[in-house]
Amino acid sequence: MSLKERDKKHIWHPLTQHKLHPEAIAITKAKDCTLTDEDGNTYIDAIASWYTCMYGHCNQDIVNKVSEQMNRLDQVVFSGFTHEPAVQLSEALIAILPENQNKIFFSDNGSTSVEIGIKMALQYHFNTGEKRHTLIAFEDGFHGDTFGAMSVSGLSVYNGPFEDFFLDVKRIPTPNGHNHDIILKQLEDITANHKVAGFVYEPLVQGAAAMKMHDANGLELILKFCKSNQIITVADEVMTGFGKTGRYFASDYMETKPDVICLSKALTAGLLPMAITSCSQNIYDAFYSDEIGKGLFHAHTYSANPIACTAALAGIELLTSDKIQDDIKRIITSHQAFDNHIKTHPKVASTRQTGIIFALDLQIEMERYGNLRDKLFNFFMQNGVCLRPLGNTIYILAPYVISEKELDTVYRVIEGVLDIL
Ligand SMILES: *Cc1c(COP(=O)(O)O)cnc(C)c1O
């Protein structure tokens, strides 16, 4: 029996309505940018397996370091103990994170990194003697699937059963260059009527909202407003982190640095699940006390797993190398050329790009939306390219090591799909 058939028997897949999508594609191996399925078909991984394996699948350099670490120290409790991979990783991260970041808190997925960011914001105020319980977030944001993360996510189409249990969150629109006054007015109204603890946001690019991009000057104004009202700013860089915007972090484009930053996805280069919530010294100081209860009482069993830390360290070494920085510049230039070529196509409504993230919206009538996603996805896969369209948006977020030839194939397949619509 094929893996595809055996899978159906016991496995419940994430984000899947099994009645509508009964089959999963069984992948047996991956190398660099290529996925191979159980029938021997190959696919270019143009979304880097959900923005994780940015240095290519089974990157030999990372695999070697991780397997060495596996033979030395596999796992140890991180409460009361420490180890070299965690210490080295904290040093490497602080060296590349925005300059105000000074402390590293470990967990194991993007949602929990946000959950911890929310706890830091709420407890910061609690510890400093002023209870604040409202959070601000963008409409259309996505921050994960645990309760705090769901609460601040605006994309709640599928969260109906849980909405009654959400935290108190007020939403503001993303800045588009024309709505700054409206947003600032809204922020003033919210802060006049509620005690606001924090602002949770995806800086510059909202991944799950189909790579929606917003205005940096507008975000700057929002962050300045938050700073002057002691609202803790929590940048969710789970998707944008580690080079995708063309800088190490999207927050590098901002003058006002966030108090807290959430990281995961590309953090471990696609090898192992791990997440980090970093923060400024100021946040940390509010928890540093003779009172035990003022500490951050949050832990996950696998916090700072040594093997995951080693993968992350190897990833950062690659990210900061001339080779990968050149690859990033090369992809940015390729995307710009493709953009110039495709943006006038009659089936293309609009295009946008930030760093190596490129997205295009299709010009298509609403009534044809129904099975559009499946139609696009199937076409891409049949043509050897793994892309996961969102609504009427097609986006590319490929590993930095994708070759020019592979990129051309991705572009040609996207152009090809426009002809069948
Ligand atoms: C993926 C993602 C998350 C959630 O991360 P998980 O590891 O899937 O829990 C949170 N925020 C953003 C911006 C993401 O892209």
The ligand as a Tripos MOL2 file, in Angstrom:
@<TRIPOS>MOLECULE
LIG
   15    15     1     0     0
SMALL
NO_CHARGES

@<TRIPOS>ATOM
      1 C1          3.5680   30.6170   11.1460 C.3       1 LIG1
      2 C2          3.3670   31.8400   11.9300 C.ar      1 LIG1
      3 C3          3.0340   31.7770   13.2970 C.ar      1 LIG1
      4 C4          2.7620   30.4810   13.9990 C.3       1 LIG1
      5 O1          3.8870   29.6510   14.0550 O.3       1 LIG1
      6 P1          3.6920   28.0750   14.3340 P.3       1 LIG1
      7 O2          5.0820   27.5640   14.4510 O.co2     1 LIG1
      8 O3          2.9710   27.5380   13.1300 O.co2     1 LIG1
      9 O4          2.8990   27.9390   15.5730 O.co2     1 LIG1
     10 C5          2.9500   32.9570   13.9990 C.ar      1 LIG1
     11 N1          3.1440   34.1410   13.4100 N.ar      1 LIG1
     12 C6          3.4550   34.2450   12.0940 C.ar      1 LIG1
     13 C7          3.6930   35.6000   11.5070 C.3       1 LIG1
     14 C8          3.5620   33.1020   11.3160 C.ar      1 LIG1
     15 O5          3.8650   33.2050   10.0100 O.3       1 LIG1
@<TRIPOS>BOND
     1     1     2 1
     2     2     3 ar
     3     2    14 ar
     4     3     4 1
     5     3    10 ar
     6     4     5 1
     7     5     6 1
     8     6     7 2
     9     6     8 1
    10     6     9 1
    11    10    11 ar
    12    11    12 ar
    13    12    13 1
    14    12    14 ar
    15    14    15 1
@<TRIPOS>SUBSTRUCTURE
     1 LIG1         1 GROUP 0 **** ****
